[in-house]
Amino acid sequence: MTSPATHAPLAHGHTAVITGAASGFGLEASRIAARRGMNVVMADVQQDALETAVHEIEGLGAKVLPFRLDVAKAAEVEALGRATFDRFGAPHFVFNNAGVGAGG
């Protein structure tokens, strides 16, 4: 039997990309990443809420790249990837939390 692979823990200087980052689980994931000393790429479709959330996460000492994003638009998702790589290099953690719920 082989032993499970070990991975370096997410830590100081690593980069997290989080969609839906302005509220809920996305905002909490951003807080956790910031407290671990990670760079945080915060993406959300709601610009005003994103600005408020970015201010909070920067207050925790994180380097933040805010990005207004509609995940339904492939060109915007590709632009997010380019912006992330240009600023911080390849991400270590991606939390695709954005979504739209429909009642029914």
A tleap script that builds the chain and sets N, CA, C and O, in Angstrom:
source leaprc.protein.ff14SB
mol = sequence {
  NMET THR SER PRO ALA THR HIE ALA PRO LEU
  ALA HIE GLY HIE THR ALA VAL ILE THR GLY
  ALA ALA SER GLY PHE GLY LEU GLU ALA SER
  ARG ILE ALA ALA ARG ARG GLY MET ASN VAL
  VAL MET ALA ASP VAL GLN GLN ASP ALA LEU
  GLU THR ALA VAL HIE GLU ILE GLU GLY LEU
  GLY ALA LYS VAL LEU PRO PHE ARG LEU ASP
  VAL ALA LYS ALA ALA GLU VAL GLU ALA LEU
  GLY ARG ALA THR PHE ASP ARG PHE GLY ALA
  PRO HIE PHE VAL PHE ASN ASN ALA GLY VAL
  GLY ALA GLY CGLY
}
set mol.1.N position { 0.848 -1.168 0.000 }
set mol.1.CA position { 0.000 0.000 0.000 }
set mol.1.C position { 0.897 1.235 0.000 }
set mol.1.O position { 1.900 1.282 0.712 }
set mol.2.N position { 0.541 2.205 -0.780 }
set mol.2.CA position { 1.335 3.437 -0.826 }
set mol.2.C position { 0.821 4.430 0.197 }
set mol.2.O position { -0.354 4.428 0.564 }
set mol.3.N position { 1.721 5.267 0.640 }
set mol.3.CA position { 1.313 6.288 1.605 }
set mol.3.C position { 0.684 7.459 0.862 }
set mol.3.O position { 1.018 7.714 -0.295 }
set mol.4.N position { -0.217 8.166 1.516 }
set mol.4.CA position { -0.855 9.303 0.859 }
set mol.4.C position { 0.176 10.377 0.541 }
set mol.4.O position { 1.145 10.573 1.274 }
set mol.5.N position { -0.054 11.058 -0.558 }
set mol.5.CA position { 0.843 12.149 -0.946 }
set mol.5.C position { 0.749 13.268 0.075 }
set mol.5.O position { -0.322 13.566 0.603 }
set mol.6.N position { 1.872 13.869 0.333 }
set mol.6.CA position { 1.868 15.013 1.234 }
set mol.6.C position { 2.033 16.274 0.412 }
set mol.6.O position { 2.755 16.289 -0.585 }
set mol.7.N position { 1.383 17.294 0.820 }
set mol.7.CA position { 1.425 18.573 0.131 }
set mol.7.C position { 1.811 19.648 1.133 }
set mol.7.O position { 1.484 19.571 2.318 }
set mol.8.N position { 2.508 20.642 0.632 }
set mol.8.CA position { 2.852 21.770 1.497 }
set mol.8.C position { 1.566 22.467 1.917 }
set mol.8.O position { 0.672 22.664 1.095 }
set mol.9.N position { 1.464 22.837 3.171 }
set mol.9.CA position { 0.258 23.539 3.615 }
set mol.9.C position { 0.165 24.914 2.966 }
set mol.9.O position { 1.174 25.529 2.623 }
set mol.10.N position { -1.053 25.372 2.810 }
set mol.10.CA position { -1.250 26.727 2.297 }
set mol.10.C position { -0.731 27.685 3.349 }
set mol.10.O position { -1.149 27.640 4.506 }
set mol.11.N position { 0.171 28.542 2.945 }
set mol.11.CA position { 0.849 29.355 3.939 }
set mol.11.C position { 1.278 30.695 3.386 }
set mol.11.O position { 0.961 31.070 2.257 }
set mol.12.N position { 2.005 31.397 4.222 }
set mol.12.CA position { 2.485 32.736 3.921 }
set mol.12.C position { 3.117 32.805 2.534 }
set mol.12.O position { 3.979 31.996 2.189 }
set mol.13.N position { 2.680 33.770 1.756 }
set mol.13.CA position { 3.241 33.989 0.434 }
set mol.13.C position { 2.572 33.204 -0.674 }
set mol.13.O position { 2.790 33.497 -1.850 }
set mol.14.N position { 1.762 32.212 -0.333 }
set mol.14.CA position { 1.009 31.496 -1.355 }
set mol.14.C position { -0.151 32.378 -1.815 }
set mol.14.O position { -0.457 33.394 -1.190 }
set mol.15.N position { -0.787 31.983 -2.903 }
set mol.15.CA position { -1.862 32.794 -3.473 }
set mol.15.C position { -3.160 32.014 -3.540 }
set mol.15.O position { -3.195 30.872 -4.000 }
set mol.16.N position { -4.234 32.650 -3.072 }
set mol.16.CA position { -5.580 32.092 -3.151 }
set mol.16.C position { -6.409 32.926 -4.116 }
set mol.16.O position { -6.385 34.156 -4.059 }
set mol.17.N position { -7.141 32.259 -5.004 }
set mol.17.CA position { -8.096 32.915 -5.896 }
set mol.17.C position { -9.479 32.485 -5.436 }
set mol.17.O position { -9.780 31.292 -5.376 }
set mol.18.N position { -10.318 33.460 -5.111 }
set mol.18.CA position { -11.630 33.153 -4.550 }
set mol.18.C position { -12.698 33.911 -5.321 }
set mol.18.O position { -12.680 35.141 -5.367 }
set mol.19.N position { -13.637 33.176 -5.930 }
set mol.19.CA position { -14.768 33.820 -6.584 }
set mol.19.C position { -15.932 33.871 -5.596 }
set mol.19.O position { -16.004 33.079 -4.657 }
set mol.20.N position { -16.834 34.809 -5.826 }
set mol.20.CA position { -17.904 35.014 -4.856 }
set mol.20.C position { -17.339 35.521 -3.543 }
set mol.20.O position { -17.859 35.210 -2.471 }
set mol.21.N position { -16.267 36.308 -3.631 }
set mol.21.CA position { -15.477 36.692 -2.459 }
set mol.21.C position { -16.057 37.838 -1.644 }
set mol.21.O position { -15.534 38.151 -0.575 }
set mol.22.N position { -17.115 38.465 -2.116 }
set mol.22.CA position { -17.636 39.645 -1.422 }
set mol.22.C position { -18.546 39.313 -0.245 }
set mol.22.O position { -18.860 40.190 0.559 }
set mol.23.N position { -18.973 38.058 -0.136 }
set mol.23.CA position { -19.893 37.719 0.953 }
set mol.23.C position { -19.881 36.215 1.206 }
set mol.23.O position { -19.305 35.442 0.441 }
set mol.24.N position { -20.522 35.827 2.285 }
set mol.24.CA position { -20.734 34.415 2.586 }
set mol.24.C position { -19.464 33.588 2.678 }
set mol.24.O position { -18.460 34.023 3.242 }
set mol.25.N position { -19.526 32.373 2.107 }
set mol.25.CA position { -18.388 31.457 2.158 }
set mol.25.C position { -17.151 32.051 1.496 }
set mol.25.O position { -16.033 31.838 1.966 }
set mol.26.N position { -17.342 32.794 0.409 }
set mol.26.CA position { -16.204 33.394 -0.281 }
set mol.26.C position { -15.478 34.407 0.581 }
set mol.26.O position { -14.247 34.441 0.601 }
set mol.27.N position { -16.226 35.231 1.290 }
set mol.27.CA position { -15.609 36.210 2.178 }
set mol.27.C position { -14.901 35.505 3.331 }
set mol.27.O position { -13.801 35.901 3.719 }
set mol.28.N position { -15.518 34.477 3.874 }
set mol.28.CA position { -14.870 33.738 4.968 }
set mol.28.C position { -13.596 33.050 4.479 }
set mol.28.O position { -12.595 33.036 5.195 }
set mol.29.N position { -13.615 32.484 3.281 }
set mol.29.CA position { -12.400 31.883 2.720 }
set mol.29.C position { -11.317 32.940 2.547 }
set mol.29.O position { -10.137 32.661 2.763 }
set mol.30.N position { -11.706 34.147 2.162 }
set mol.30.CA position { -10.746 35.248 2.024 }
set mol.30.C position { -10.133 35.601 3.372 }
set mol.30.O position { -8.931 35.851 3.465 }
set mol.31.N position { -10.949 35.621 4.405 }
set mol.31.CA position { -10.442 35.899 5.759 }
set mol.31.C position { -9.428 34.836 6.192 }
set mol.31.O position { -8.366 35.156 6.724 }
set mol.32.N position { -9.772 33.581 5.955 }
set mol.32.CA position { -8.880 32.485 6.343 }
set mol.32.C position { -7.556 32.598 5.597 }
set mol.32.O position { -6.489 32.460 6.196 }
set mol.33.N position { -7.621 32.845 4.303 }
set mol.33.CA position { -6.398 32.982 3.503 }
set mol.33.C position { -5.550 34.146 4.011 }
set mol.33.O position { -4.330 34.026 4.128 }
set mol.34.N position { -6.192 35.262 4.308 }
set mol.34.CA position { -5.460 36.437 4.800 }
set mol.34.C position { -4.784 36.136 6.129 }
set mol.34.O position { -3.638 36.529 6.346 }
set mol.35.N position { -5.482 35.445 7.014 }
set mol.35.CA position { -4.904 35.118 8.323 }
set mol.35.C position { -3.727 34.154 8.208 }
set mol.35.O position { -2.878 34.100 9.098 }
set mol.36.N position { -3.674 33.399 7.122 }
set mol.36.CA position { -2.547 32.493 6.874 }
set mol.36.C position { -1.395 33.209 6.177 }
set mol.36.O position { -0.358 32.602 5.910 }
set mol.37.N position { -1.571 34.492 5.881 }
set mol.37.CA position { -0.512 35.254 5.229 }
set mol.37.C position { -0.471 35.088 3.721 }
set mol.37.O position { 0.546 35.366 3.086 }
set mol.38.N position { -1.575 34.634 3.154 }
set mol.38.CA position { -1.626 34.412 1.711 }
set mol.38.C position { -1.959 35.700 0.965 }
set mol.38.O position { -2.569 36.611 1.524 }
set mol.39.N position { -1.554 35.767 -0.303 }
set mol.39.CA position { -2.053 36.786 -1.216 }
set mol.39.C position { -3.467 36.358 -1.577 }
set mol.39.O position { -3.722 35.166 -1.754 }
set mol.40.N position { -4.390 37.306 -1.691 }
set mol.40.CA position { -5.783 36.948 -1.931 }
set mol.40.C position { -6.305 37.667 -3.169 }
set mol.40.O position { -6.339 38.896 -3.222 }
set mol.41.N position { -6.709 36.883 -4.158 }
set mol.41.CA position { -7.369 37.420 -5.340 }
set mol.41.C position { -8.858 37.266 -5.081 }
set mol.41.O position { -9.382 36.154 -5.030 }
set mol.42.N position { -9.535 38.401 -4.918 }
set mol.42.CA position { -10.953 38.404 -4.570 }
set mol.42.C position { -11.763 38.813 -5.790 }
set mol.42.O position { -11.632 39.932 -6.286 }
set mol.43.N position { -12.599 37.903 -6.269 }
set mol.43.CA position { -13.409 38.166 -7.454 }
set mol.43.C position { -14.885 38.074 -7.097 }
set mol.43.O position { -15.312 37.171 -6.378 }
set mol.44.N position { -15.653 39.024 -7.612 }
set mol.44.CA position { -17.092 39.022 -7.364 }
set mol.44.C position { -17.774 39.875 -8.420 }
set mol.44.O position { -17.155 40.777 -8.986 }
set mol.45.N position { -19.028 39.602 -8.687 }
set mol.45.CA position { -19.796 40.359 -9.670 }
set mol.45.C position { -20.327 41.673 -9.085 }
set mol.45.O position { -20.631 42.603 -9.832 }
set mol.46.N position { -20.438 41.753 -7.780 }
set mol.46.CA position { -20.997 42.939 -7.119 }
set mol.46.C position { -19.872 43.883 -6.699 }
set mol.46.O position { -19.217 43.673 -5.678 }
set mol.47.N position { -19.660 44.921 -7.500 }
set mol.47.CA position { -18.526 45.826 -7.306 }
set mol.47.C position { -18.523 46.492 -5.933 }
set mol.47.O position { -17.490 46.499 -5.264 }
set mol.48.N position { -19.651 47.052 -5.497 }
set mol.48.CA position { -19.688 47.755 -4.206 }
set mol.48.C position { -19.370 46.815 -3.043 }
set mol.48.O position { -18.582 47.154 -2.160 }
set mol.49.N position { -19.984 45.645 -3.049 }
set mol.49.CA position { -19.725 44.668 -1.988 }
set mol.49.C position { -18.273 44.196 -2.033 }
set mol.49.O position { -17.661 43.963 -0.991 }
set mol.50.N position { -17.727 44.055 -3.238 }
set mol.50.CA position { -16.332 43.639 -3.383 }
set mol.50.C position { -15.396 44.672 -2.771 }
set mol.50.O position { -14.454 44.313 -2.064 }
set mol.51.N position { -15.646 45.947 -3.035 }
set mol.51.CA position { -14.794 47.004 -2.480 }
set mol.51.C position { -14.796 46.978 -0.955 }
set mol.51.O position { -13.750 47.141 -0.327 }
set mol.52.N position { -15.967 46.775 -0.364 }
set mol.52.CA position { -16.070 46.694 1.096 }
set mol.52.C position { -15.296 45.487 1.627 }
set mol.52.O position { -14.568 45.596 2.614 }
set mol.53.N position { -15.457 44.342 0.972 }
set mol.53.CA position { -14.772 43.123 1.406 }
set mol.53.C position { -13.258 43.253 1.256 }
set mol.53.O position { -12.506 42.812 2.125 }
set mol.54.N position { -12.813 43.852 0.163 }
set mol.54.CA position { -11.375 44.042 -0.063 }
set mol.54.C position { -10.778 44.890 1.054 }
set mol.54.O position { -9.694 44.593 1.554 }
set mol.55.N position { -11.485 45.941 1.440 }
set mol.55.CA position { -11.002 46.805 2.523 }
set mol.55.C position { -10.808 45.994 3.812 }
set mol.55.O position { -9.810 46.159 4.514 }
set mol.56.N position { -11.767 45.124 4.111 }
set mol.56.CA position { -11.656 44.286 5.315 }
set mol.56.C position { -10.441 43.362 5.237 }
set mol.56.O position { -9.686 43.246 6.202 }
set mol.57.N position { -10.254 42.712 4.106 }
set mol.57.CA position { -9.168 41.737 3.971 }
set mol.57.C position { -7.812 42.435 3.960 }
set mol.57.O position { -6.847 41.908 4.513 }
set mol.58.N position { -7.724 43.597 3.347 }
set mol.58.CA position { -6.481 44.371 3.409 }
set mol.58.C position { -6.173 44.767 4.851 }
set mol.58.O position { -5.009 44.841 5.245 }
set mol.59.N position { -7.222 45.020 5.637 }
set mol.59.CA position { -7.054 45.351 7.047 }
set mol.59.C position { -6.448 44.211 7.856 }
set mol.59.O position { -5.895 44.432 8.933 }
set mol.60.N position { -6.553 42.996 7.333 }
set mol.60.CA position { -5.934 41.835 7.983 }
set mol.60.C position { -4.473 41.676 7.560 }
set mol.60.O position { -3.785 40.760 8.010 }
set mol.61.N position { -4.009 42.571 6.695 }
set mol.61.CA position { -2.610 42.560 6.282 }
set mol.61.C position { -2.315 41.834 4.985 }
set mol.61.O position { -1.152 41.698 4.606 }
set mol.62.N position { -3.344 41.365 4.297 }
set mol.62.CA position { -3.123 40.610 3.060 }
set mol.62.C position { -2.872 41.531 1.873 }
set mol.62.O position { -3.372 42.654 1.815 }
set mol.63.N position { -2.086 41.027 0.933 }
set mol.63.CA position { -1.980 41.664 -0.377 }
set mol.63.C position { -3.184 41.169 -1.165 }
set mol.63.O position { -3.392 39.963 -1.298 }
set mol.64.N position { -3.981 42.105 -1.689 }
set mol.64.CA position { -5.239 41.747 -2.336 }
set mol.64.C position { -5.267 42.256 -3.771 }
set mol.64.O position { -4.874 43.389 -4.051 }
set mol.65.N position { -5.735 41.407 -4.666 }
set mol.65.CA position { -6.044 41.810 -6.032 }
set mol.65.C position { -7.551 41.706 -6.186 }
set mol.65.O position { -8.082 40.601 -6.294 }
set mol.66.N position { -8.262 42.848 -6.198 }
set mol.66.CA position { -9.708 42.797 -6.414 }
set mol.66.C position { -9.998 42.651 -7.907 }
set mol.66.O position { -9.277 43.198 -8.741 }
set mol.67.N position { -11.052 41.912 -8.236 }
set mol.67.CA position { -11.379 41.689 -9.641 }
set mol.67.C position { -12.880 41.550 -9.783 }
set mol.67.O position { -13.475 40.611 -9.254 }
set mol.68.N position { -13.494 42.478 -10.494 }
set mol.68.CA position { -14.931 42.389 -10.764 }
set mol.68.C position { -15.115 41.324 -11.836 }
set mol.68.O position { -14.536 41.425 -12.917 }
set mol.69.N position { -15.916 40.308 -11.543 }
set mol.69.CA position { -15.995 39.131 -12.403 }
set mol.69.C position { -17.404 38.579 -12.494 }
set mol.69.O position { -18.096 38.426 -11.487 }
set mol.70.N position { -17.817 38.282 -13.713 }
set mol.70.CA position { -19.035 37.515 -13.961 }
set mol.70.C position { -18.567 36.155 -14.469 }
set mol.70.O position { -18.096 36.052 -15.601 }
set mol.71.N position { -18.688 35.117 -13.656 }
set mol.71.CA position { -18.160 33.800 -14.016 }
set mol.71.C position { -18.871 33.181 -15.217 }
set mol.71.O position { -18.387 32.197 -15.776 }
set mol.72.N position { -20.005 33.737 -15.619 }
set mol.72.CA position { -20.714 33.240 -16.794 }
set mol.72.C position { -20.077 33.721 -18.096 }
set mol.72.O position { -20.475 33.298 -19.181 }
set mol.73.N position { -19.092 34.605 -17.984 }
set mol.73.CA position { -18.430 35.163 -19.171 }
set mol.73.C position { -16.995 34.648 -19.238 }
set mol.73.O position { -16.140 35.046 -18.448 }
set mol.74.N position { -16.748 33.758 -20.193 }
set mol.74.CA position { -15.441 33.102 -20.314 }
set mol.74.C position { -14.302 34.102 -20.442 }
set mol.74.O position { -13.234 33.895 -19.867 }
set mol.75.N position { -14.509 35.170 -21.179 }
set mol.75.CA position { -13.442 36.160 -21.365 }
set mol.75.C position { -13.048 36.800 -20.036 }
set mol.75.O position { -11.873 37.094 -19.818 }
set mol.76.N position { -14.011 37.017 -19.152 }
set mol.76.CA position { -13.707 37.595 -17.841 }
set mol.76.C position { -12.946 36.600 -16.970 }
set mol.76.O position { -12.043 36.988 -16.230 }
set mol.77.N position { -13.302 35.330 -17.054 }
set mol.77.CA position { -12.595 34.302 -16.283 }
set mol.77.C position { -11.147 34.196 -16.772 }
set mol.77.O position { -10.222 34.075 -15.968 }
set mol.78.N position { -10.961 34.241 -18.085 }
set mol.78.CA position { -9.604 34.208 -18.638 }
set mol.78.C position { -8.809 35.432 -18.194 }
set mol.78.O position { -7.626 35.322 -17.872 }
set mol.79.N position { -9.451 36.593 -18.177 }
set mol.79.CA position { -8.777 37.814 -17.725 }
set mol.79.C position { -8.382 37.709 -16.252 }
set mol.79.O position { -7.327 38.204 -15.857 }
set mol.80.N position { -9.223 37.069 -15.441 }
set mol.80.CA position { -8.890 36.840 -14.034 }
set mol.80.C position { -7.617 36.002 -13.920 }
set mol.80.O position { -6.729 36.318 -13.128 }
set mol.81.N position { -7.535 34.946 -14.703 }
set mol.81.CA position { -6.345 34.102 -14.680 }
set mol.81.C position { -5.087 34.869 -15.061 }
set mol.81.O position { -4.049 34.731 -14.414 }
set mol.82.N position { -5.179 35.673 -16.106 }
set mol.82.CA position { -4.022 36.465 -16.533 }
set mol.82.C position { -3.618 37.470 -15.468 }
set mol.82.O position { -2.435 37.614 -15.160 }
set mol.83.N position { -4.603 38.168 -14.904 }
set mol.83.CA position { -4.311 39.184 -13.882 }
set mol.83.C position { -3.670 38.550 -12.649 }
set mol.83.O position { -2.738 39.106 -12.067 }
set mol.84.N position { -4.176 37.387 -12.259 }
set mol.84.CA position { -3.609 36.675 -11.111 }
set mol.84.C position { -2.155 36.310 -11.375 }
set mol.84.O position { -1.281 36.573 -10.548 }
set mol.85.N position { -1.901 35.707 -12.525 }
set mol.85.CA position { -0.542 35.283 -12.855 }
set mol.85.C position { 0.401 36.475 -12.955 }
set mol.85.O position { 1.537 36.414 -12.485 }
set mol.86.N position { -0.070 37.556 -13.567 }
set mol.86.CA position { 0.774 38.746 -13.708 }
set mol.86.C position { 1.149 39.348 -12.359 }
set mol.86.O position { 2.262 39.846 -12.192 }
set mol.87.N position { 0.239 39.307 -11.405 }
set mol.87.CA position { 0.481 39.936 -10.102 }
set mol.87.C position { 1.208 39.022 -9.118 }
set mol.87.O position { 2.134 39.454 -8.432 }
set mol.88.N position { 0.785 37.753 -9.053 }
set mol.88.CA position { 1.295 36.864 -8.011 }
set mol.88.C position { 1.917 35.559 -8.524 }
set mol.88.O position { 2.470 34.796 -7.732 }
set mol.89.N position { 1.839 35.297 -9.803 }
set mol.89.CA position { 2.263 33.995 -10.326 }
set mol.89.C position { 1.109 33.003 -10.236 }
set mol.89.O position { -0.042 33.388 -10.034 }
set mol.90.N position { 1.430 31.731 -10.388 }
set mol.90.CA position { 0.400 30.693 -10.365 }
set mol.90.C position { -0.223 30.579 -8.975 }
set mol.90.O position { 0.490 30.638 -7.974 }
set mol.91.N position { -1.545 30.418 -8.902 }
set mol.91.CA position { -2.189 30.285 -7.593 }
set mol.91.C position { -1.937 28.908 -6.982 }
set mol.91.O position { -1.673 27.931 -7.682 }
set mol.92.N position { -2.026 28.866 -5.660 }
set mol.92.CA position { -1.877 27.620 -4.914 }
set mol.92.C position { -3.231 27.054 -4.495 }
set mol.92.O position { -3.345 25.873 -4.167 }
set mol.93.N position { -4.247 27.899 -4.507 }
set mol.93.CA position { -5.576 27.521 -4.023 }
set mol.93.C position { -6.609 28.288 -4.834 }
set mol.93.O position { -6.497 29.503 -4.992 }
set mol.94.N position { -7.610 27.588 -5.348 }
set mol.94.CA position { -8.702 28.234 -6.078 }
set mol.94.C position { -10.012 27.746 -5.473 }
set mol.94.O position { -10.260 26.543 -5.385 }
set mol.95.N position { -10.838 28.689 -5.062 }
set mol.95.CA position { -12.151 28.380 -4.498 }
set mol.95.C position { -13.196 29.002 -5.409 }
set mol.95.O position { -13.461 30.202 -5.335 }
set mol.96.N position { -13.791 28.175 -6.275 }
set mol.96.CA position { -14.798 28.648 -7.217 }
set mol.96.C position { -16.155 28.609 -6.524 }
set mol.96.O position { -16.904 27.638 -6.627 }
set mol.97.N position { -16.441 29.682 -5.826 }
set mol.97.CA position { -17.602 29.767 -4.966 }
set mol.97.C position { -18.752 30.548 -5.593 }
set mol.97.O position { -19.872 30.512 -5.084 }
set mol.98.N position { -18.490 31.249 -6.684 }
set mol.98.CA position { -19.525 32.085 -7.296 }
set mol.98.C position { -20.593 31.213 -7.934 }
set mol.98.O position { -20.320 30.118 -8.426 }
set mol.99.N position { -21.797 31.719 -7.914 }
set mol.99.CA position { -22.880 30.999 -8.558 }
set mol.99.C position { -24.168 31.772 -8.465 }
set mol.99.O position { -24.274 32.765 -7.744 }
set mol.100.N position { -25.124 31.305 -9.194 }
set mol.100.CA position { -26.432 31.941 -9.201 }
set mol.100.C position { -27.454 30.883 -8.834 }
set mol.100.O position { -27.492 29.806 -9.429 }
set mol.101.N position { -28.270 31.194 -7.863 }
set mol.101.CA position { -29.319 30.271 -7.477 }
set mol.101.C position { -30.632 30.645 -8.140 }
set mol.101.O position { -30.908 31.820 -8.380 }
set mol.102.N position { -31.422 29.653 -8.427 }
set mol.102.CA position { -32.735 29.893 -9.020 }
set mol.102.C position { -33.782 29.204 -8.156 }
set mol.102.O position { -33.625 28.045 -7.772 }
set mol.103.N position { -34.831 29.921 -7.864 }
set mol.103.CA position { -35.908 29.333 -7.079 }
set mol.103.C position { -36.712 28.366 -7.929 }
set mol.103.O position { -36.682 28.416 -9.159 }
set mol.104.N position { -37.428 27.490 -7.252 }
set mol.104.CA position { -38.226 26.612 -8.083 }
set mol.104.C position { -38.839 25.491 -7.389 }
set mol.104.O position { -39.537 24.688 -8.008 }
savepdb mol mol.pdb
quit
